Amino acid sequence: MVTISSPDRVVYPESRTTKAQVVGHYSDVGERMLAHTAGRPLTLERYPRGVAASGFMQKNASEYFPDFIGRYEVPRADGVTTHPVVSDVAGIEYLANQNTISFHAPTVTCDDFEHPDRLIIDLDPPEGAGGAAHEAAWATKALFDELGLAAVPVATGSKGFHVTAAANRELTMEQASEFGQLAAALLSQRHPDLLTTRFRKAERAGRVFCDWLRNRWGATTVVPWSLRARHRPSVAVPITWDELAEVAPAGFELGDLPTADPLRELLAAPAAVGDAWTRIRRLAAEANIEPAPFDRFRA
């Protein structure tokens, strides 16, 4: 266990949750988190003065990070981003002690940066529309079932759910991105009053945003078992479909967590996604849906 600096500092004022409790949480769930963090270029969401103050997203590893925090260089237009990488619980604990509240990771690992090991549909409802998030999750499951892909929901600790399938790295990142775009378009076409792919909130008309963009280059999602920087210490937790009806997206908090991780179990036996790729392209063609270039700054 890392030596905690300022252990009594209050990180979540509403619940009086301290830094010692935050780091203790990551010690408790660290082994489970490794299935979702180990060997991945991480982005850290850090709040040195607690969640009531301003925080920041950190992609580049700090120079003072110790050697047991790995580094992985990702090219960008003007150079490289050198992400931190963990390989054990000690790395997670260290970064938590550096005031990391949430860990974010891409769908790829450093040892195979071209082929994702999961496919994610991020269901983002309007604030306070939890019931719609559940309906959207069931609709997404139905499509994934039709494609022959087993998936599990992740209660994100925020507003919605991530429906996540484990993939066997058969698709490239470009194909995974197209898969997500086609899945979101099909879902929105089949459920026009519930789901939308409109990026701008003003154009969603109270519908759940079916966000396929988590599957693109440079995108990340919150790591399961991460805390969230909200008013209370909610946690992103993978759940089973049997549990979905009883679980709110932010229904788990620090100190009140299950021990099972159905997503970790799914990742241990990933699906061969080639057949699903063929099926979704056929379904999209039958529905007159074609993938289109996407620029989030013009969407």
C-alpha positions as protocol buffer text, in pm:
chain_id: "A"
residue {
  index: 1
  type: MET
  ca { x: 0 y: 0 z: 0 }
}
residue {
  index: 2
  type: VAL
  ca { x: 135 y: 342 z: -97 }
}
residue {
  index: 3
  type: THR
  ca { x: 208 y: 600 z: 175 }
}
residue {
  index: 4
  type: ILE
  ca { x: -80 y: 845 z: 138 }
}
residue {
  index: 5
  type: SER
  ca { x: 1 y: 1214 z: 136 }
}
residue {
  index: 6
  type: SER
  ca { x: -257 y: 1438 z: 308 }
}
residue {
  index: 7
  type: PRO
  ca { x: -479 y: 1139 z: 396 }
}
residue {
  index: 8
  type: ASP
  ca { x: -737 y: 1350 z: 581 }
}
residue {
  index: 9
  type: ARG
  ca { x: -796 y: 1595 z: 297 }
}
residue {
  index: 10
  type: VAL
  ca { x: -1167 y: 1595 z: 204 }
}
residue {
  index: 11
  type: VAL
  ca { x: -1208 y: 1505 z: -164 }
}
residue {
  index: 12
  type: TYR
  ca { x: -1589 y: 1479 z: -179 }
}
residue {
  index: 13
  type: PRO
  ca { x: -1734 y: 1752 z: 46 }
}
residue {
  index: 14
  type: GLU
  ca { x: -2094 y: 1628 z: 37 }
}
residue {
  index: 15
  type: SER
  ca { x: -2004 y: 1282 z: 170 }
}
residue {
  index: 16
  type: ARG
  ca { x: -1692 y: 1397 z: 359 }
}
residue {
  index: 17
  type: THR
  ca { x: -1495 y: 1132 z: 171 }
}
residue {
  index: 18
  type: THR
  ca { x: -1122 y: 1171 z: 234 }
}
residue {
  index: 19
  type: LYS
  ca { x: -818 y: 1110 z: 20 }
}
residue {
  index: 20
  type: ALA
  ca { x: -732 y: 808 z: 233 }
}
residue {
  index: 21
  type: GLN
  ca { x: -1070 y: 657 z: 146 }
}
residue {
  index: 22
  type: VAL
  ca { x: -1018 y: 730 z: -225 }
}
residue {
  index: 23
  type: VAL
  ca { x: -676 y: 564 z: -233 }
}
residue {
  index: 24
  type: GLY
  ca { x: -815 y: 280 z: -19 }
}
residue {
  index: 25
  type: HIS
  ca { x: -1088 y: 226 z: -276 }
}
residue {
  index: 26
  type: TYR
  ca { x: -832 y: 183 z: -551 }
}
residue {
  index: 27
  type: SER
  ca { x: -636 y: -59 z: -333 }
}
residue {
  index: 28
  type: ASP
  ca { x: -951 y: -264 z: -282 }
}
residue {
  index: 29
  type: VAL
  ca { x: -1055 y: -277 z: -649 }
}
residue {
  index: 30
  type: GLY
  ca { x: -707 y: -267 z: -801 }
}
residue {
  index: 31
  type: GLU
  ca { x: -692 y: -633 z: -901 }
}
residue {
  index: 32
  type: ARG
  ca { x: -1027 y: -605 z: -1078 }
}
residue {
  index: 33
  type: MET
  ca { x: -920 y: -282 z: -1249 }
}
residue {
  index: 34
  type: LEU
  ca { x: -612 y: -440 z: -1405 }
}
residue {
  index: 35
  type: ALA
  ca { x: -827 y: -617 z: -1665 }
}
residue {
  index: 36
  type: HIS
  ca { x: -927 y: -270 z: -1786 }
}
residue {
  index: 37
  type: THR
  ca { x: -610 y: -66 z: -1723 }
}
residue {
  index: 38
  type: ALA
  ca { x: -298 y: -283 z: -1743 }
}
residue {
  index: 39
  type: GLY
  ca { x: -91 y: -219 z: -2053 }
}
residue {
  index: 40
  type: ARG
  ca { x: -315 y: 63 z: -2180 }
}
residue {
  index: 41
  type: PRO
  ca { x: -216 y: 425 z: -2243 }
}
residue {
  index: 42
  type: LEU
  ca { x: -412 y: 600 z: -1969 }
}
residue {
  index: 43
  type: THR
  ca { x: -563 y: 944 z: -1934 }
}
residue {
  index: 44
  type: LEU
  ca { x: -591 y: 1066 z: -1576 }
}
residue {
  index: 45
  type: GLU
  ca { x: -864 y: 1290 z: -1437 }
}
residue {
  index: 46
  type: ARG
  ca { x: -699 y: 1464 z: -1142 }
}
residue {
  index: 47
  type: TYR
  ca { x: -846 y: 1686 z: -869 }
}
residue {
  index: 48
  type: PRO
  ca { x: -570 y: 1807 z: -635 }
}
residue {
  index: 49
  type: ARG
  ca { x: -813 y: 2021 z: -432 }
}
residue {
  index: 50
  type: GLY
  ca { x: -1109 y: 1783 z: -437 }
}
residue {
  index: 51
  type: VAL
  ca { x: -1402 y: 1747 z: -675 }
}
residue {
  index: 52
  type: ALA
  ca { x: -1562 y: 2077 z: -569 }
}
residue {
  index: 53
  type: ALA
  ca { x: -1267 y: 2264 z: -720 }
}
residue {
  index: 54
  type: SER
  ca { x: -1132 y: 2261 z: -1073 }
}
residue {
  index: 55
  type: GLY
  ca { x: -959 y: 1949 z: -1196 }
}
residue {
  index: 56
  type: PHE
  ca { x: -779 y: 1862 z: -1517 }
}
residue {
  index: 57
  type: MET
  ca { x: -733 y: 1580 z: -1767 }
}
residue {
  index: 58
  type: GLN
  ca { x: -375 y: 1459 z: -1797 }
}
residue {
  index: 59
  type: LYS
  ca { x: -258 y: 1258 z: -2097 }
}
residue {
  index: 60
  type: ASN
  ca { x: 119 y: 1298 z: -2063 }
}
residue {
  index: 61
  type: ALA
  ca { x: 294 y: 1117 z: -1780 }
}
residue {
  index: 62
  type: SER
  ca { x: 458 y: 1360 z: -1538 }
}
residue {
  index: 63
  type: GLU
  ca { x: 837 y: 1358 z: -1540 }
}
residue {
  index: 64
  type: TYR
  ca { x: 842 y: 1277 z: -1169 }
}
residue {
  index: 65
  type: PHE
  ca { x: 633 y: 961 z: -1205 }
}
residue {
  index: 66
  type: PRO
  ca { x: 848 y: 665 z: -1087 }
}
residue {
  index: 67
  type: ASP
  ca { x: 986 y: 400 z: -1321 }
}
residue {
  index: 68
  type: PHE
  ca { x: 716 y: 148 z: -1228 }
}
residue {
  index: 69
  type: ILE
  ca { x: 471 y: 377 z: -1409 }
}
residue {
  index: 70
  type: GLY
  ca { x: 534 y: 289 z: -1771 }
}
residue {
  index: 71
  type: ARG
  ca { x: 522 y: 525 z: -2067 }
}
residue {
  index: 72
  type: TYR
  ca { x: 374 y: 480 z: -2413 }
}
residue {
  index: 73
  type: GLU
  ca { x: 414 y: 730 z: -2695 }
}
residue {
  index: 74
  type: VAL
  ca { x: 116 y: 799 z: -2920 }
}
residue {
  index: 75
  type: PRO
  ca { x: 185 y: 1014 z: -3229 }
}
residue {
  index: 76
  type: ARG
  ca { x: -9 y: 1335 z: -3279 }
}
residue {
  index: 77
  type: ALA
  ca { x: 1 y: 1607 z: -3542 }
}
residue {
  index: 78
  type: ASP
  ca { x: 264 y: 1815 z: -3362 }
}
residue {
  index: 79
  type: GLY
  ca { x: 465 y: 1544 z: -3185 }
}
residue {
  index: 80
  type: VAL
  ca { x: 379 y: 1265 z: -2943 }
}
residue {
  index: 81
  type: THR
  ca { x: 173 y: 1219 z: -2629 }
}
residue {
  index: 82
  type: THR
  ca { x: 353 y: 1008 z: -2369 }
}
residue {
  index: 83
  type: HIS
  ca { x: 78 y: 836 z: -2173 }
}
residue {
  index: 84
  type: PRO
  ca { x: 126 y: 673 z: -1832 }
}
residue {
  index: 85
  type: VAL
  ca { x: 85 y: 294 z: -1822 }
}
residue {
  index: 86
  type: VAL
  ca { x: 29 y: 68 z: -1521 }
}
residue {
  index: 87
  type: SER
  ca { x: 106 y: -300 z: -1488 }
}
residue {
  index: 88
  type: ASP
  ca { x: 11 y: -371 z: -1127 }
}
residue {
  index: 89
  type: VAL
  ca { x: -199 y: -250 z: -835 }
}
residue {
  index: 90
  type: ALA
  ca { x: 93 y: -46 z: -701 }
}
residue {
  index: 91
  type: GLY
  ca { x: 75 y: 170 z: -1014 }
}
residue {
  index: 92
  type: ILE
  ca { x: -297 y: 230 z: -966 }
}
residue {
  index: 93
  type: GLU
  ca { x: -242 y: 318 z: -600 }
}
residue {
  index: 94
  type: TYR
  ca { x: 39 y: 558 z: -688 }
}
residue {
  index: 95
  type: LEU
  ca { x: -172 y: 746 z: -943 }
}
residue {
  index: 96
  type: ALA
  ca { x: -464 y: 760 z: -698 }
}
residue {
  index: 97
  type: ASN
  ca { x: -229 y: 918 z: -444 }
}
residue {
  index: 98
  type: GLN
  ca { x: -144 y: 1173 z: -715 }
}
residue {
  index: 99
  type: ASN
  ca { x: -508 y: 1286 z: -688 }
}
residue {
  index: 100
  type: THR
  ca { x: -640 y: 1083 z: -980 }
}
residue {
  index: 101
  type: ILE
  ca { x: -1014 y: 1046 z: -929 }
}
residue {
  index: 102
  type: SER
  ca { x: -1105 y: 876 z: -1257 }
}
residue {
  index: 103
  type: PHE
  ca { x: -897 y: 659 z: -1489 }
}
residue {
  index: 104
  type: HIS
  ca { x: -978 y: 666 z: -1861 }
}
residue {
  index: 105
  type: ALA
  ca { x: -851 y: 420 z: -2123 }
}
residue {
  index: 106
  type: PRO
  ca { x: -891 y: 345 z: -2495 }
}
residue {
  index: 107
  type: THR
  ca { x: -1019 y: 21 z: -2641 }
}
residue {
  index: 108
  type: VAL
  ca { x: -666 y: -83 z: -2741 }
}
residue {
  index: 109
  type: THR
  ca { x: -355 y: -190 z: -2550 }
}
residue {
  index: 110
  type: CYS
  ca { x: 3 y: -83 z: -2602 }
}
residue {
  index: 111
  type: ASP
  ca { x: 106 y: -422 z: -2738 }
}
residue {
  index: 112
  type: ASP
  ca { x: -154 y: -406 z: -3018 }
}
residue {
  index: 113
  type: PHE
  ca { x: -249 y: -46 z: -3078 }
}
residue {
  index: 114
  type: GLU
  ca { x: -420 y: -120 z: -3409 }
}
residue {
  index: 115
  type: HIS
  ca { x: -683 y: -373 z: -3295 }
}
residue {
  index: 116
  type: PRO
  ca { x: -935 y: -306 z: -3014 }
}
residue {
  index: 117
  type: ASP
  ca { x: -1029 y: -575 z: -2764 }
}
residue {
  index: 118
  type: ARG
  ca { x: -1375 y: -431 z: -2694 }
}
residue {
  index: 119
  type: LEU
  ca { x: -1659 y: -250 z: -2871 }
}
residue {
  index: 120
  type: ILE
  ca { x: -1853 y: 13 z: -2677 }
}
residue {
  index: 121
  type: ILE
  ca { x: -2182 y: 195 z: -2723 }
}
residue {
  index: 122
  type: ASP
  ca { x: -2204 y: 482 z: -2476 }
}
residue {
  index: 123
  type: LEU
  ca { x: -2566 y: 564 z: -2392 }
}
residue {
  index: 124
  type: ASP
  ca { x: -2587 y: 924 z: -2272 }
}
residue {
  index: 125
  type: PRO
  ca { x: -2937 y: 1030 z: -2162 }
}
residue {
  index: 126
  type: PRO
  ca { x: -3049 y: 1380 z: -2070 }
}
residue {
  index: 127
  type: GLU
  ca { x: -2994 y: 1465 z: -1705 }
}
residue {
  index: 128
  type: GLY
  ca { x: -3253 y: 1292 z: -1487 }
}
residue {
  index: 129
  type: ALA
  ca { x: -3373 y: 1049 z: -1755 }
}
residue {
  index: 130
  type: GLY
  ca { x: -3245 y: 727 z: -1599 }
}
residue {
  index: 131
  type: GLY
  ca { x: -3535 y: 519 z: -1723 }
}
residue {
  index: 132
  type: ALA
  ca { x: -3453 y: 609 z: -2082 }
}
residue {
  index: 133
  type: ALA
  ca { x: -3096 y: 491 z: -2025 }
}
residue {
  index: 134
  type: HIS
  ca { x: -3226 y: 150 z: -1922 }
}
residue {
  index: 135
  type: GLU
  ca { x: -3451 y: 126 z: -2228 }
}
residue {
  index: 136
  type: ALA
  ca { x: -3160 y: 225 z: -2450 }
}
residue {
  index: 137
  type: ALA
  ca { x: -2938 y: -41 z: -2292 }
}
residue {
  index: 138
  type: TRP
  ca { x: -3197 y: -312 z: -2363 }
}
residue {
  index: 139
  type: ALA
  ca { x: -3234 y: -193 z: -2722 }
}
residue {
  index: 140
  type: THR
  ca { x: -2857 y: -208 z: -2766 }
}
residue {
  index: 141
  type: LYS
  ca { x: -2846 y: -558 z: -2620 }
}
residue {
  index: 142
  type: ALA
  ca { x: -3111 y: -670 z: -2869 }
}
residue {
  index: 143
  type: LEU
  ca { x: -2899 y: -547 z: -3159 }
}
residue {
  index: 144
  type: PHE
  ca { x: -2583 y: -707 z: -3021 }
}
residue {
  index: 145
  type: ASP
  ca { x: -2774 y: -1034 z: -2973 }
}
residue {
  index: 146
  type: GLU
  ca { x: -2884 y: -1014 z: -3336 }
}
residue {
  index: 147
  type: LEU
  ca { x: -2518 y: -973 z: -3434 }
}
residue {
  index: 148
  type: GLY
  ca { x: -2412 y: -1267 z: -3220 }
}
residue {
  index: 149
  type: LEU
  ca { x: -2212 y: -1052 z: -2978 }
}
residue {
  index: 150
  type: ALA
  ca { x: -2229 y: -1108 z: -2603 }
}
residue {
  index: 151
  type: ALA
  ca { x: -2213 y: -780 z: -2413 }
}
residue {
  index: 152
  type: VAL
  ca { x: -2257 y: -646 z: -2062 }
}
residue {
  index: 153
  type: PRO
  ca { x: -2375 y: -309 z: -1934 }
}
residue {
  index: 154
  type: VAL
  ca { x: -2149 y: -89 z: -1727 }
}
residue {
  index: 155
  type: ALA
  ca { x: -2320 y: 153 z: -1489 }
}
residue {
  index: 156
  type: THR
  ca { x: -2090 y: 448 z: -1554 }
}
residue {
  index: 157
  type: GLY
  ca { x: -2127 y: 621 z: -1220 }
}
residue {
  index: 158
  type: SER
  ca { x: -2262 y: 917 z: -1415 }
}
residue {
  index: 159
  type: LYS
  ca { x: -2579 y: 950 z: -1628 }
}
residue {
  index: 160
  type: GLY
  ca { x: -2582 y: 645 z: -1852 }
}
residue {
  index: 161
  type: PHE
  ca { x: -2456 y: 299 z: -1939 }
}
residue {
  index: 162
  type: HIS
  ca { x: -2178 y: 163 z: -2156 }
}
residue {
  index: 163
  type: VAL
  ca { x: -2287 y: -151 z: -2339 }
}
residue {
  index: 164
  type: THR
  ca { x: -1958 y: -332 z: -2396 }
}
residue {
  index: 165
  type: ALA
  ca { x: -1871 y: -639 z: -2602 }
}
residue {
  index: 166
  type: ALA
  ca { x: -1538 y: -820 z: -2581 }
}
residue {
  index: 167
  type: ALA
  ca { x: -1365 y: -852 z: -2920 }
}
residue {
  index: 168
  type: ASN
  ca { x: -1087 y: -1084 z: -3033 }
}
residue {
  index: 169
  type: ARG
  ca { x: -888 y: -805 z: -3205 }
}
residue {
  index: 170
  type: GLU
  ca { x: -1007 y: -924 z: -3546 }
}
residue {
  index: 171
  type: LEU
  ca { x: -1114 y: -572 z: -3646 }
}
residue {
  index: 172
  type: THR
  ca { x: -886 y: -277 z: -3704 }
}
residue {
  index: 173
  type: MET
  ca { x: -959 y: 47 z: -3523 }
}
residue {
  index: 174
  type: GLU
  ca { x: -1107 y: 191 z: -3843 }
}
residue {
  index: 175
  type: GLN
  ca { x: -1341 y: -109 z: -3875 }
}
residue {
  index: 176
  type: ALA
  ca { x: -1438 y: -88 z: -3508 }
}
residue {
  index: 177
  type: SER
  ca { x: -1520 y: 279 z: -3551 }
}
residue {
  index: 178
  type: GLU
  ca { x: -1735 y: 198 z: -3855 }
}
residue {
  index: 179
  type: PHE
  ca { x: -1900 y: -84 z: -3661 }
}
residue {
  index: 180
  type: GLY
  ca { x: -1993 y: 159 z: -3384 }
}
residue {
  index: 181
  type: GLN
  ca { x: -2123 y: 418 z: -3626 }
}
residue {
  index: 182
  type: LEU
  ca { x: -2341 y: 164 z: -3808 }
}
residue {
  index: 183
  type: ALA
  ca { x: -2470 y: 20 z: -3479 }
}
residue {
  index: 184
  type: ALA
  ca { x: -2565 y: 365 z: -3352 }
}
residue {
  index: 185
  type: ALA
  ca { x: -2735 y: 455 z: -3679 }
}
residue {
  index: 186
  type: LEU
  ca { x: -2934 y: 130 z: -3682 }
}
residue {
  index: 187
  type: LEU
  ca { x: -3041 y: 177 z: -3322 }
}
residue {
  index: 188
  type: SER
  ca { x: -3150 y: 535 z: -3385 }
}
residue {
  index: 189
  type: GLN
  ca { x: -3341 y: 435 z: -3697 }
}
residue {
  index: 190
  type: ARG
  ca { x: -3518 y: 151 z: -3515 }
}
residue {
  index: 191
  type: HIS
  ca { x: -3594 y: 358 z: -3202 }
}
residue {
  index: 192
  type: PRO
  ca { x: -3629 y: 719 z: -3326 }
}
residue {
  index: 193
  type: ASP
  ca { x: -3820 y: 840 z: -3019 }
}
residue {
  index: 194
  type: LEU
  ca { x: -3564 y: 695 z: -2778 }
}
residue {
  index: 195
  type: LEU
  ca { x: -3221 y: 723 z: -2943 }
}
residue {
  index: 196
  type: THR
  ca { x: -3032 y: 973 z: -3153 }
}
residue {
  index: 197
  type: THR
  ca { x: -2686 y: 1011 z: -3303 }
}
residue {
  index: 198
  type: ARG
  ca { x: -2709 y: 1392 z: -3294 }
}
residue {
  index: 199
  type: PHE
  ca { x: -2389 y: 1520 z: -3139 }
}
residue {
  index: 200
  type: ARG
  ca { x: -2526 y: 1859 z: -3036 }
}
residue {
  index: 201
  type: LYS
  ca { x: -2736 y: 1842 z: -2721 }
}
residue {
  index: 202
  type: ALA
  ca { x: -2976 y: 2105 z: -2853 }
}
residue {
  index: 203
  type: GLU
  ca { x: -3071 y: 1868 z: -3137 }
}
residue {
  index: 204
  type: ARG
  ca { x: -3140 y: 1559 z: -2926 }
}
residue {
  index: 205
  type: ALA
  ca { x: -3496 y: 1655 z: -2825 }
}
residue {
  index: 206
  type: GLY
  ca { x: -3482 y: 1466 z: -2495 }
}
residue {
  index: 207
  type: ARG
  ca { x: -3352 y: 1146 z: -2653 }
}
residue {
  index: 208
  type: VAL
  ca { x: -3058 y: 931 z: -2543 }
}
residue {
  index: 209
  type: PHE
  ca { x: -2739 y: 1005 z: -2735 }
}
residue {
  index: 210
  type: CYS
  ca { x: -2614 y: 680 z: -2887 }
}
residue {
  index: 211
  type: ASP
  ca { x: -2244 y: 760 z: -2873 }
}
residue {
  index: 212
  type: TRP
  ca { x: -2033 y: 537 z: -3095 }
}
residue {
  index: 213
  type: LEU
  ca { x: -1732 y: 768 z: -3079 }
}
residue {
  index: 214
  type: ARG
  ca { x: -1568 y: 571 z: -2796 }
}
residue {
  index: 215
  type: ASN
  ca { x: -1442 y: 337 z: -3071 }
}
residue {
  index: 216
  type: ARG
  ca { x: -1241 y: 601 z: -3259 }
}
residue {
  index: 217
  type: TRP
  ca { x: -871 y: 679 z: -3252 }
}
residue {
  index: 218
  type: GLY
  ca { x: -783 y: 892 z: -2951 }
}
residue {
  index: 219
  type: ALA
  ca { x: -1110 y: 825 z: -2768 }
}
residue {
  index: 220
  type: THR
  ca { x: -1128 y: 687 z: -2416 }
}
residue {
  index: 221
  type: THR
  ca { x: -1393 y: 569 z: -2174 }
}
residue {
  index: 222
  type: VAL
  ca { x: -1397 y: 567 z: -1798 }
}
residue {
  index: 223
  type: VAL
  ca { x: -1236 y: 252 z: -1664 }
}
residue {
  index: 224
  type: PRO
  ca { x: -1468 y: 14 z: -1475 }
}
residue {
  index: 225
  type: TRP
  ca { x: -1424 y: 49 z: -1096 }
}
residue {
  index: 226
  type: SER
  ca { x: -1315 y: 412 z: -1131 }
}
residue {
  index: 227
  type: LEU
  ca { x: -1462 y: 677 z: -911 }
}
residue {
  index: 228
  type: ARG
  ca { x: -1635 y: 968 z: -1082 }
}
residue {
  index: 229
  type: ALA
  ca { x: -1582 y: 1335 z: -1012 }
}
residue {
  index: 230
  type: ARG
  ca { x: -1941 y: 1410 z: -921 }
}
residue {
  index: 231
  type: HIS
  ca { x: -2095 y: 1552 z: -604 }
}
residue {
  index: 232
  type: ARG
  ca { x: -2090 y: 1204 z: -447 }
}
residue {
  index: 233
  type: PRO
  ca { x: -1827 y: 926 z: -483 }
}
residue {
  index: 234
  type: SER
  ca { x: -2009 y: 717 z: -743 }
}
residue {
  index: 235
  type: VAL
  ca { x: -1825 y: 432 z: -913 }
}
residue {
  index: 236
  type: ALA
  ca { x: -1837 y: 284 z: -1264 }
}
residue {
  index: 237
  type: VAL
  ca { x: -1938 y: -82 z: -1218 }
}
residue {
  index: 238
  type: PRO
  ca { x: -1993 y: -366 z: -1470 }
}
residue {
  index: 239
  type: ILE
  ca { x: -2321 y: -545 z: -1400 }
}
residue {
  index: 240
  type: THR
  ca { x: -2523 y: -832 z: -1542 }
}
residue {
  index: 241
  type: TRP
  ca { x: -2836 y: -792 z: -1751 }
}
residue {
  index: 242
  type: ASP
  ca { x: -3036 y: -945 z: -1467 }
}
residue {
  index: 243
  type: GLU
  ca { x: -2919 y: -658 z: -1245 }
}
residue {
  index: 244
  type: LEU
  ca { x: -2989 y: -380 z: -1494 }
}
residue {
  index: 245
  type: ALA
  ca { x: -3350 y: -313 z: -1395 }
}
residue {
  index: 246
  type: GLU
  ca { x: -3249 y: -253 z: -1032 }
}
residue {
  index: 247
  type: VAL
  ca { x: -2937 y: -43 z: -1090 }
}
residue {
  index: 248
  type: ALA
  ca { x: -2920 y: 329 z: -1164 }
}
residue {
  index: 249
  type: PRO
  ca { x: -2629 y: 454 z: -1376 }
}
residue {
  index: 250
  type: ALA
  ca { x: -2484 y: 621 z: -1065 }
}
residue {
  index: 251
  type: GLY
  ca { x: -2623 y: 359 z: -828 }
}
residue {
  index: 252
  type: PHE
  ca { x: -2293 y: 244 z: -678 }
}
residue {
  index: 253
  type: GLU
  ca { x: -2079 y: 444 z: -438 }
}
residue {
  index: 254
  type: LEU
  ca { x: -1749 y: 393 z: -266 }
}
residue {
  index: 255
  type: GLY
  ca { x: -1783 y: 133 z: 10 }
}
residue {
  index: 256
  type: ASP
  ca { x: -2098 y: -28 z: -134 }
}
residue {
  index: 257
  type: LEU
  ca { x: -1973 y: -231 z: -430 }
}
residue {
  index: 258
  type: PRO
  ca { x: -2022 y: -582 z: -567 }
}
residue {
  index: 259
  type: THR
  ca { x: -1722 y: -811 z: -601 }
}
residue {
  index: 260
  type: ALA
  ca { x: -1805 y: -975 z: -935 }
}
residue {
  index: 261
  type: ASP
  ca { x: -1695 y: -828 z: -1267 }
}
residue {
  index: 262
  type: PRO
  ca { x: -1897 y: -975 z: -1556 }
}
residue {
  index: 263
  type: LEU
  ca { x: -1703 y: -767 z: -1808 }
}
residue {
  index: 264
  type: ARG
  ca { x: -1374 y: -913 z: -1690 }
}
residue {
  index: 265
  type: GLU
  ca { x: -1523 y: -1259 z: -1735 }
}
residue {
  index: 266
  type: LEU
  ca { x: -1640 y: -1168 z: -2085 }
}
residue {
  index: 267
  type: LEU
  ca { x: -1295 y: -1039 z: -2180 }
}
residue {
  index: 268
  type: ALA
  ca { x: -1144 y: -1372 z: -2079 }
}
residue {
  index: 269
  type: ALA
  ca { x: -1330 y: -1535 z: -2371 }
}
residue {
  index: 270
  type: PRO
  ca { x: -1370 y: -1263 z: -2637 }
}
residue {
  index: 271
  type: ALA
  ca { x: -1602 y: -1309 z: -2930 }
}
residue {
  index: 272
  type: ALA
  ca { x: -1478 y: -1357 z: -3286 }
}
residue {
  index: 273
  type: VAL
  ca { x: -1618 y: -1035 z: -3429 }
}
residue {
  index: 274
  type: GLY
  ca { x: -1568 y: -1102 z: -3800 }
}
residue {
  index: 275
  type: ASP
  ca { x: -1915 y: -1251 z: -3839 }
}
residue {
  index: 276
  type: ALA
  ca { x: -2070 y: -961 z: -3648 }
}
residue {
  index: 277
  type: TRP
  ca { x: -1886 y: -720 z: -3878 }
}
residue {
  index: 278
  type: THR
  ca { x: -2034 y: -892 z: -4185 }
}
residue {
  index: 279
  type: ARG
  ca { x: -2384 y: -895 z: -4032 }
}
residue {
  index: 280
  type: ILE
  ca { x: -2391 y: -530 z: -3932 }
}
residue {
  index: 281
  type: ARG
  ca { x: -2278 y: -417 z: -4275 }
}
residue {
  index: 282
  type: ARG
  ca { x: -2556 y: -626 z: -4431 }
}
residue {
  index: 283
  type: LEU
  ca { x: -2817 y: -487 z: -4189 }
}
residue {
  index: 284
  type: ALA
  ca { x: -2698 y: -133 z: -4255 }
}
residue {
  index: 285
  type: ALA
  ca { x: -2715 y: -182 z: -4632 }
}
residue {
  index: 286
  type: GLU
  ca { x: -3069 y: -318 z: -4604 }
}
residue {
  index: 287
  type: ALA
  ca { x: -3162 y: -8 z: -4400 }
}
residue {
  index: 288
  type: ASN
  ca { x: -2994 y: 227 z: -4652 }
}
residue {
  index: 289
  type: ILE
  ca { x: -2737 y: 333 z: -4393 }
}
residue {
  index: 290
  type: GLU
  ca { x: -2384 y: 413 z: -4500 }
}
residue {
  index: 291
  type: PRO
  ca { x: -2089 y: 514 z: -4283 }
}
residue {
  index: 292
  type: ALA
  ca { x: -2004 y: 881 z: -4316 }
}
residue {
  index: 293
  type: PRO
  ca { x: -1702 y: 1094 z: -4227 }
}
residue {
  index: 294
  type: PHE
  ca { x: -1742 y: 1257 z: -3886 }
}
residue {
  index: 295
  type: ASP
  ca { x: -1591 y: 1580 z: -3756 }
}
residue {
  index: 296
  type: ARG
  ca { x: -1705 y: 1645 z: -3401 }
}
residue {
  index: 297
  type: PHE
  ca { x: -1628 y: 2015 z: -3437 }
}
residue {
  index: 298
  type: ARG
  ca { x: -1872 y: 2046 z: -3728 }
}
residue {
  index: 299
  type: ALA
  ca { x: -2134 y: 1794 z: -3616 }
}
